Amino acid sequence: MKNLTKAVTIGIGVAAASVVLAPPAFAVNFIRDIGDGTVRYTDDTNQMCLQADNTLGTAWVEVAMSRQGGGGVPVIIRDHNVDHPGATCRLLDIPENVTYQAEYRSYWEGRGTPIRGVFLFTT
């Protein structure tokens, strides 16, 4: 009986932890700072927008998205601040409940070198 109680207690603990730690099955809208600009994703319209900072000098931001683990052709979106004060947006023709890896680069001529990074998001 003692082993059964212990097994049940461990099982409940594992089940509770998996619910708490599990990633959400749906995406949320987000705005993320990517160094010299921002990226914004709107889940209900599958629209991704990039906007380079409106700063002195040239700035640009770029995101290349692909399915996590590879496969398919990456979707690349780029925005710059030269003669373009607004965001560059793109409707994404991508399936729901799929995790994507977004590799970004951002540049500001005052610094002279790009910033690079990666983040994941689920549609």
Secondary structure, DSSP 8 states (H G I E B T S, - for coil): -HHHHHHHHHHHHHHHHHHHHS--SS---EEEE-SSEEEEEETTTTEEEEEE---SS-EEEEEEEEETT--S--EEEEEE-TT--S-EEEE----TT-EEEEEEEEEETTT-S-EEEEEEEE-
